[in-house]
């Protein structure tokens, strides 16, 4: 019974991860750039700042 429960929870977690990853915006798209522009600069990661500069400023 515990094995079935582990597989069930693992499957549900995998399905949730797959569903949420489909919602991610493509880096460099117009919508992504506008969302980053509206986001507080203090909340940006280093990778987001580099991607924003590369794709939104230095097109």
Secondary structure, 3 states (H helix, E strand, C coil): CHHHHHHHHHHHHHHHHHHHHCCCCCCCCHHHHHHHHHCCHHHCCHHHHHHHHHHHHCC
